[in-house]
Amino acid sequence: MSCESCKQQVNRASKSKITCSNCSCMFHGACVELTDNDLDVFQGTGKVWSCKKCTSALRLQRANSDSTPVKANTNSATSSSAPVTIEQLNILLTKMKDELLDKLGAEIAACRKTLEENAKEIAKQGASITALKEENSHLKTKLRELELKQDDQEQYGRRNTLEVFGVPEMNNEDVQGRILEIGKALNVKLDRTSIDACHRLPRRKDNIAPGIIVRFVRRGDKDALLKNRKQCRDFSTQHIKLQGNSPIYINQSLTADRRRLFGQVKKVQRERGFRHVWIDRVGRIKVRWEDGGPIHIVRCDEDLHNLKNEKKDDADVSKIKV
């Protein structure tokens, strides 16, 4: 008899052969990938063996029949000898689905609880953040008030001080004497006892002669000098008997922050067309839209911002004024 796989003769007395229990065809053990030990197991225990062709046919037959019982797993501790039907599998799957749904529902409920707790915590933190923002805004307002107060105090300390620009610098010059000459030219009676301190400001990078800062003993002398200079619009170096005809300017002495703010106000004046921008006798920055209109005081950047956005028709006595 020949091997169904290789079609070679099979020795019936040989132990290296095996017969299919379904089709009774004979095969060499090597042709069906069975070792001698495998053959000894099948022949010694009487176990049945099926060839690949018969095994495939049996699987196809089971797949085409819904009522074909499924062989239970003999290795399972809970398995029985009875076959499990499709109906039993459906019942088992339904039970597993219900258990999974219950477990999933419990996990969803736990997640919802965690989310609610997180939402409460976020709400608490939001309230804390809001409180901190309000406190921060309050502190900023206080800081701004303190800065303005400090600037006012510093400006008050300059109440008797003027800055003079346009006076040429000379070697071994008598700076105090120059101020006395300016006072004489502007019809203000001054002597050396009228001046508390007087010196040149630091030299500028543009090589222009540095200004002179002078502090008077009496505020009246400072006010008179400033007033008479405004009346003498063409006041220059000729009036103090110096060569040339360069204008001499006399200004209020301002704090650094107030000087910066005044420069920005002058820029807004050019953009918006304000009629008057000036510094009063106590160092306050004032603005007037037109002759006879209300006077606005600019003390900080917020006032400057409001001034930029103010319409001319809206400038009335309801604004900050003196």
Residue, then its C-alpha position, 0 to 999 in steps of 0.5 A: m500500500s502506498c503513502e497517500s502523501c508521497k505515493q511511495q510504498v509503505n511497509r505494513a510491518s514498519k512502525s514508522k507509519i500511521t493510518c487516518s481513523n476517518c479515511s483509512c489512508m496510510f501515511h509515512g510518519a515523516c510525511v505528516e510531520l510525526t516523529d517516532n515518539d509521536l507514532d509510539v504514542f498513537q500506536g501505544t495508547g490507541k489514540v485516533w489520528s486524522c489527516k489534514k484533509c479529514t480534519s479540514a472537512l470536519r471543521l467545515q462541517r461544524a462551521n456550516s451547522d449552528s447546532t453543532p456542539v462545541k467541545a468543552n475545554t477538558n483542561s478547565a476546572t469548571s468544564s463538564s463532559a457535556p458539550v456547550t451549545i450556542e444558546q448556552l454561549n449566548i446566555l454566558l455572553t449576556k451575563m458577562k455583558d451585564e457584569l461589564l455594564d455594571k462594572l462600567g457604570a460603577e466606574i463612570a459614577a466614580c469618575r463623575k464624583t471625582l469630576e464634581e469634587n474637582a469642579k468644586e476645588i476649581a471653583k474655590q481656587g477661582a474664588s481665591i484668584t478673584a480675591l487675589k486679583e482684587e487685592n492686587s488691584h487695590l495694592k496697585t491703586k495704593l502704590r500709585e497713590l503713594e508714588l504720586k504723593q512721593d512725587d508731590q513731596e519731591q516737587y514741593g522740595r523744588r518749590n524755590t528752584l529754577e533751571v536756566f538754559g542757554v547761558p554759555e559755559m566759560n572757564n572759571e565762571d561765576v555761576q552765581g554771578r550769572i544768575l544775578e546778571i539775569g535777575k538784573a536784566l529782568n528787573v528782579k532785585l537779587d544779591r548773593t544772599s538771595i541764592d541758597a545754592c547754584h551750580r551747573l547741571p551735568r553736561r549733555k551728550d549733544n555738547i550744548a552748554p549744560g543748564i544751571i540749577v538755582r535754589f532761592v532762599r525766598r520763593g518770591d524771588k523765584d516767582a518774580l524771575l519766572k514771571n518777568r522772563k515770560q513777559c520778556r519773550d525775546f530774552s537772550t544772551q545780549h541782555i546779560k552782555l554776552q556775545g551772540n543772540s541765543p535765547i535764555y530759558i528759565n523753567q520750573s525745576l521738575t522731578a524726573d517723572r514729572r519732566r517725562l510726563f510733561g514731554q508726553v503731554k507736549k507731544v499730545q498737544r501737537e497731535r490733538g491741538f490743545r491751546h495751552v500746556w504749562i507748568d504752574r508755580v507749584g510744578r503742576i502740569k496743566v492743559r487747556w483746550e482753548d482760551g477761557g476753557p476749563i483747566h485740566i491737571v495731568r498728574c499721572d499716565e492715567d490722566l494722560h491716557n484720558l487726555k488722549n481719548e478726550k473729545k474737545d466737545d466733551a471738555d467741560v467743568s466735569k473734568i479735573k480742573v482748578 
